[in-house]
Amino acid sequence: MNAAAKRLQVWHAAVVLAWLVLPQFFAGMRVWPLYLLVPLAGYALTVFCVGPLRRTVTWLRLGRGGWDVAGATLAIIVVASAALVLWYVWLTPDLRDMTDVLREIPFPSLVALGVAFALFNALLEEILFRGILYEALDAEYGRRWAVMIQGVIFGVVHTQGVPRGALGMIMASVYGVMLGWLRHFSRGLLWPLVAHVFADATIFLLLLYDIGYRLR
């Protein structure tokens, strides 16, 4: 990648970050998935309209396969899911800000919502963190720092999620670094996306458990 292309990778990140500010001015956009979907849609529109950006979309690739990649992905899935369950059992966190919204939804609809959340949230966040942001950091600072920085940012923005608090931020940062490493190792977004889907599914199952459901 030449110097001009590297500079444009930074502009990709600047564009998406500028769009991410938009939901802060409109309360109706501060709900999932709008706070991710609207900025990414705005980014996509901007890139489509600006030729140099359109010609330098390098993050949109699935990556390679292989048993080594599949094994690494499985290991991350097991570690992340186990960490989430242990966090929940150990700390018994107050998740009522999330579960109160879900409590009134009929169970079949909750299942559909859980599937949609696991797939769609993982997709949007992988495009943002292991896609656009990773490529910009890689172009500016190199792969090692790209893996670390995007992971820490991922953890910071998940402070109010699951897991939450200071420990949750550390856990999410470590997880973000793991996904960043998997992005580097697999050379694409597919396998980090697969791992992320399982983590989000685990989170949703914990929320279901928290509101009193027992999956049989």
Contacts in CASP RR format, 6 or more apart in sequence:
PFRMAT RR
TARGET T0000
AUTHOR 0000-0000-0000
METHOD contacts of the structure
MODEL  1
MNAAAKRLQVWHAAVVLAWLVLPQFFAGMRVWPLYLLVPLAGYALTVFCV
GPLRRTVTWLRLGRGGWDVAGATLAIIVVASAALVLWYVWLTPDLRDMTD
VLREIPFPSLVALGVAFALFNALLEEILFRGILYEALDAEYGRRWAVMIQ
GVIFGVVHTQGVPRGALGMIMASVYGVMLGWLRHFSRGLLWPLVAHVFAD
ATIFLLLLYDIGYRLR
1 9 0 8 1.000
1 58 0 8 1.000
1 139 0 8 1.000
5 56 0 8 1.000
5 58 0 8 1.000
5 139 0 8 1.000
6 139 0 8 1.000
6 140 0 8 1.000
7 139 0 8 1.000
8 52 0 8 1.000
8 53 0 8 1.000
8 56 0 8 1.000
9 56 0 8 1.000
9 58 0 8 1.000
9 135 0 8 1.000
9 136 0 8 1.000
9 138 0 8 1.000
9 139 0 8 1.000
9 140 0 8 1.000
10 136 0 8 1.000
10 139 0 8 1.000
10 140 0 8 1.000
11 53 0 8 1.000
12 43 0 8 1.000
12 47 0 8 1.000
12 53 0 8 1.000
12 56 0 8 1.000
12 57 0 8 1.000
12 59 0 8 1.000
12 132 0 8 1.000
12 135 0 8 1.000
12 136 0 8 1.000
13 132 0 8 1.000
13 133 0 8 1.000
13 135 0 8 1.000
13 136 0 8 1.000
13 137 0 8 1.000
15 43 0 8 1.000
15 46 0 8 1.000
15 47 0 8 1.000
15 53 0 8 1.000
16 39 0 8 1.000
16 40 0 8 1.000
16 43 0 8 1.000
16 128 0 8 1.000
16 132 0 8 1.000
16 133 0 8 1.000
19 38 0 8 1.000
19 39 0 8 1.000
19 40 0 8 1.000
19 42 0 8 1.000
19 43 0 8 1.000
19 46 0 8 1.000
20 35 0 8 1.000
20 39 0 8 1.000
22 29 0 8 1.000
22 38 0 8 1.000
22 39 0 8 1.000
23 29 0 8 1.000
23 30 0 8 1.000
23 34 0 8 1.000
23 35 0 8 1.000
23 38 0 8 1.000
23 39 0 8 1.000
24 30 0 8 1.000
28 34 0 8 1.000
29 35 0 8 1.000
29 38 0 8 1.000
32 117 0 8 1.000
32 121 0 8 1.000
33 120 0 8 1.000
33 121 0 8 1.000
33 124 0 8 1.000
36 121 0 8 1.000
36 124 0 8 1.000
36 125 0 8 1.000
36 128 0 8 1.000
37 124 0 8 1.000
40 124 0 8 1.000
40 127 0 8 1.000
40 128 0 8 1.000
43 132 0 8 1.000
46 53 0 8 1.000
47 53 0 8 1.000
47 54 0 8 1.000
47 57 0 8 1.000
48 54 0 8 1.000
58 135 0 8 1.000
59 127 0 8 1.000
59 130 0 8 1.000
59 131 0 8 1.000
59 132 0 8 1.000
59 134 0 8 1.000
59 135 0 8 1.000
59 189 0 8 1.000
60 189 0 8 1.000
61 187 0 8 1.000
61 188 0 8 1.000
61 189 0 8 1.000
62 188 0 8 1.000
62 189 0 8 1.000
62 190 0 8 1.000
63 186 0 8 1.000
63 187 0 8 1.000
63 188 0 8 1.000
63 189 0 8 1.000
63 190 0 8 1.000
63 191 0 8 1.000
64 186 0 8 1.000
64 187 0 8 1.000
64 188 0 8 1.000
65 186 0 8 1.000
65 191 0 8 1.000
69 182 0 8 1.000
69 185 0 8 1.000
69 186 0 8 1.000
69 191 0 8 1.000
70 191 0 8 1.000
72 182 0 8 1.000
72 185 0 8 1.000
72 186 0 8 1.000
72 191 0 8 1.000
73 182 0 8 1.000
73 186 0 8 1.000
73 191 0 8 1.000
73 194 0 8 1.000
73 195 0 8 1.000
76 178 0 8 1.000
76 179 0 8 1.000
76 182 0 8 1.000
76 195 0 8 1.000
77 194 0 8 1.000
77 195 0 8 1.000
77 198 0 8 1.000
77 199 0 8 1.000
79 178 0 8 1.000
80 175 0 8 1.000
80 178 0 8 1.000
80 195 0 8 1.000
80 198 0 8 1.000
80 199 0 8 1.000
80 202 0 8 1.000
81 198 0 8 1.000
81 199 0 8 1.000
81 202 0 8 1.000
83 171 0 8 1.000
83 175 0 8 1.000
84 162 0 8 1.000
84 163 0 8 1.000
84 199 0 8 1.000
84 202 0 8 1.000
84 203 0 8 1.000
84 206 0 8 1.000
85 202 0 8 1.000
85 206 0 8 1.000
87 93 0 8 1.000
87 163 0 8 1.000
87 167 0 8 1.000
87 168 0 8 1.000
87 171 0 8 1.000
88 163 0 8 1.000
88 206 0 8 1.000
88 209 0 8 1.000
88 210 0 8 1.000
91 167 0 8 1.000
93 162 0 8 1.000
93 163 0 8 1.000
93 164 0 8 1.000
95 162 0 8 1.000
95 206 0 8 1.000
95 207 0 8 1.000
95 210 0 8 1.000
98 161 0 8 1.000
98 162 0 8 1.000
98 207 0 8 1.000
99 207 0 8 1.000
99 210 0 8 1.000
99 211 0 8 1.000
102 110 0 8 1.000
102 113 0 8 1.000
102 207 0 8 1.000
102 208 0 8 1.000
102 211 0 8 1.000
103 211 0 8 1.000
105 113 0 8 1.000
107 213 0 8 1.000
110 208 0 8 1.000
110 213 0 8 1.000
113 204 0 8 1.000
114 201 0 8 1.000
114 204 0 8 1.000
117 200 0 8 1.000
117 204 0 8 1.000
118 197 0 8 1.000
118 198 0 8 1.000
118 200 0 8 1.000
118 201 0 8 1.000
118 204 0 8 1.000
119 197 0 8 1.000
121 200 0 8 1.000
122 193 0 8 1.000
122 196 0 8 1.000
122 197 0 8 1.000
122 199 0 8 1.000
122 200 0 8 1.000
123 193 0 8 1.000
125 154 0 8 1.000
125 196 0 8 1.000
126 179 0 8 1.000
126 189 0 8 1.000
126 192 0 8 1.000
126 193 0 8 1.000
126 196 0 8 1.000
127 189 0 8 1.000
129 150 0 8 1.000
129 151 0 8 1.000
129 153 0 8 1.000
129 154 0 8 1.000
129 176 0 8 1.000
129 179 0 8 1.000
129 180 0 8 1.000
130 150 0 8 1.000
130 179 0 8 1.000
130 180 0 8 1.000
130 183 0 8 1.000
130 188 0 8 1.000
130 189 0 8 1.000
130 192 0 8 1.000
131 183 0 8 1.000
131 189 0 8 1.000
133 150 0 8 1.000
133 153 0 8 1.000
134 146 0 8 1.000
134 147 0 8 1.000
134 150 0 8 1.000
134 180 0 8 1.000
134 183 0 8 1.000
135 146 0 8 1.000
137 145 0 8 1.000
137 146 0 8 1.000
137 149 0 8 1.000
137 150 0 8 1.000
138 146 0 8 1.000
141 149 0 8 1.000
143 184 0 8 1.000
146 180 0 8 1.000
146 184 0 8 1.000
147 177 0 8 1.000
147 180 0 8 1.000
147 181 0 8 1.000
147 183 0 8 1.000
147 184 0 8 1.000
148 177 0 8 1.000
150 176 0 8 1.000
150 180 0 8 1.000
151 173 0 8 1.000
151 175 0 8 1.000
151 176 0 8 1.000
151 177 0 8 1.000
151 179 0 8 1.000
151 180 0 8 1.000
152 173 0 8 1.000
152 177 0 8 1.000
154 172 0 8 1.000
154 173 0 8 1.000
154 175 0 8 1.000
154 176 0 8 1.000
154 179 0 8 1.000
155 168 0 8 1.000
155 169 0 8 1.000
155 170 0 8 1.000
155 172 0 8 1.000
155 173 0 8 1.000
155 175 0 8 1.000
155 176 0 8 1.000
156 169 0 8 1.000
156 173 0 8 1.000
158 164 0 8 1.000
158 168 0 8 1.000
158 169 0 8 1.000
158 172 0 8 1.000
159 165 0 8 1.000
159 168 0 8 1.000
159 169 0 8 1.000
159 172 0 8 1.000
162 203 0 8 1.000
162 206 0 8 1.000
162 207 0 8 1.000
163 171 0 8 1.000
163 172 0 8 1.000
175 199 0 8 1.000
178 195 0 8 1.000
179 192 0 8 1.000
179 195 0 8 1.000
179 196 0 8 1.000
180 192 0 8 1.000
182 191 0 8 1.000
182 192 0 8 1.000
182 195 0 8 1.000
183 189 0 8 1.000
183 191 0 8 1.000
183 192 0 8 1.000
186 192 0 8 1.000
205 215 0 8 1.000
208 215 0 8 1.000
209 215 0 8 1.000
END
